[in-house]
Amino acid sequence: MKLNYAVLEGEFVRAGEASGNLKKILKQLGLPPETIRKIAVAMYEAEINMVIHANGGSVDAEILPDKICVILQDTGPGIPDLELAKKEGFSTASPAARALGFGAGMGIPNMMKNSDFFNLESEVGRGTTVTIHVNL
């Protein structure tokens, strides 16, 4: 099963709709709660990062017999220092995002912790692609 979602820049109210929808589908399919939790957390963190830092983007999710694959792509400013961005507590969130409770610097670390496979590619000025797999 393949799913596609659009994520809009600055749409904090709608942030999490894609991950919430996938979570609902996985529950309907009867997948284990721990598997659902892992993909929902990892996908939500990537999704909210697109809302906060990028110009929005797209999410492609695929449910395969052995894993769930999610690819999130944006055309935002890119991440200048990937290793720094992976550190807990590091954040470049705006004051407006922080005022809404975002920007604790746990997004990428939470993606990594909740993925069986995680890849982060970014080019300054061109955007970022996050690939997440959770095994079934």
KATA-V833778 format. One record per residue. N is the residue number from 1. RES is the residue in three letters. PHI is phi in radians with two decimals (* if undefined). NEAR is the number of other ideal C-beta (glycine too) atoms within 10 Angstrom. D_LAST is the distance of its C-alpha to the last C-alpha in whole Angstrom. Layout:
n={N	N}
res={RES	RES}
phi={PHI	PHI}
near={NEAR	NEAR}
d_last={D_LAST	D_LAST}
This chain:
n={1	2	3	4	5	6	7	8	9	10	11	12	13	14	15	16	17	18	19	20	21	22	23	24	25	26	27	28	29	30	31	32	33	34	35	36	37	38	39	40	41	42	43	44	45	46	47	48	49	50	51	52	53	54	55	56	57	58	59	60	61	62	63	64	65	66	67	68	69	70	71	72	73	74	75	76	77	78	79	80	81	82	83	84	85	86	87	88	89	90	91	92	93	94	95	96	97	98	99	100	101	102	103	104	105	106	107	108	109	110	111	112	113	114	115	116	117	118	119	120	121	122	123	124	125	126	127	128	129	130	131	132	133	134	135	136}
res={MET	LYS	LEU	ASN	TYR	ALA	VAL	LEU	GLU	GLY	GLU	PHE	VAL	ARG	ALA	GLY	GLU	ALA	SER	GLY	ASN	LEU	LYS	LYS	ILE	LEU	LYS	GLN	LEU	GLY	LEU	PRO	PRO	GLU	THR	ILE	ARG	LYS	ILE	ALA	VAL	ALA	MET	TYR	GLU	ALA	GLU	ILE	ASN	MET	VAL	ILE	HIS	ALA	ASN	GLY	GLY	SER	VAL	ASP	ALA	GLU	ILE	LEU	PRO	ASP	LYS	ILE	CYS	VAL	ILE	LEU	GLN	ASP	THR	GLY	PRO	GLY	ILE	PRO	ASP	LEU	GLU	LEU	ALA	LYS	LYS	GLU	GLY	PHE	SER	THR	ALA	SER	PRO	ALA	ALA	ARG	ALA	LEU	GLY	PHE	GLY	ALA	GLY	MET	GLY	ILE	PRO	ASN	MET	MET	LYS	ASN	SER	ASP	PHE	PHE	ASN	LEU	GLU	SER	GLU	VAL	GLY	ARG	GLY	THR	THR	VAL	THR	ILE	HIS	VAL	ASN	LEU}
phi={*	-1.97	-2.30	-2.38	-2.36	-1.77	-2.06	-1.74	-1.01	1.24	-1.50	-1.09	-1.15	-1.64	-1.03	1.73	-1.11	-1.11	-1.14	-1.15	-1.14	-1.08	-1.01	-1.08	-1.10	-1.12	-1.10	-1.10	-1.38	1.37	-1.26	-1.06	-0.95	-1.14	-1.12	-1.07	-1.07	-1.05	-1.22	-1.13	-1.16	-1.07	-1.19	-1.06	-1.05	-1.19	-1.10	-1.19	-1.10	-1.15	-1.17	-1.33	-1.84	-1.98	-1.66	1.36	2.92	-2.26	-2.20	-2.01	-2.10	-2.39	-1.74	-1.89	-1.05	-1.97	-2.90	-1.92	-2.02	-2.29	-2.13	-2.01	-2.23	-2.41	-2.04	-1.34	-1.27	1.44	-1.98	-1.17	-2.29	-1.10	-1.13	-1.14	-1.10	-1.43	-1.43	-1.03	1.64	-1.39	-2.62	-2.07	-1.11	-1.25	-1.00	-1.12	-1.17	-1.12	-1.11	-1.55	1.68	-1.76	1.61	-1.39	1.39	-1.98	-1.02	-1.16	-1.00	-1.20	-1.07	-1.12	-1.16	-1.80	-2.03	-1.47	-2.45	-2.44	-2.41	-2.23	-2.15	-2.62	-2.30	-0.99	1.48	-2.17	2.24	-2.36	-2.20	-2.03	-2.05	-2.23	-2.19	-2.20	-1.29	-1.74}
near={9	9	14	10	18	13	26	15	15	15	13	15	10	13	21	18	17	24	24	14	14	23	19	12	15	22	12	8	11	7	17	10	9	8	16	20	14	19	27	20	18	28	28	22	23	30	26	20	25	28	22	23	22	21	14	15	24	15	24	14	23	14	18	12	5	8	16	24	17	26	16	26	18	25	16	21	17	17	22	12	12	13	8	11	20	16	12	14	8	16	19	15	18	14	7	12	18	13	10	13	8	18	19	14	14	14	26	24	17	16	23	15	14	19	22	15	11	18	11	17	13	18	12	12	9	12	19	25	16	27	17	26	20	25	12	16}
d_last={14	16	18	20	22	25	26	29	31	33	31	30	31	28	26	22	22	20	17	19	18	15	14	16	15	11	13	15	12	11	8	8	11	10	7	10	12	11	11	14	16	15	16	19	20	20	22	24	25	26	28	30	31	30	32	29	26	24	20	18	14	12	9	9	7	5	5	7	11	14	17	20	23	27	30	31	34	31	30	33	32	28	28	30	28	25	27	27	30	31	31	34	33	36	39	38	34	35	37	34	32	30	30	30	28	25	23	22	21	19	17	17	16	13	12	10	12	15	18	22	24	28	31	34	36	33	30	26	23	20	16	13	10	7	4	0}
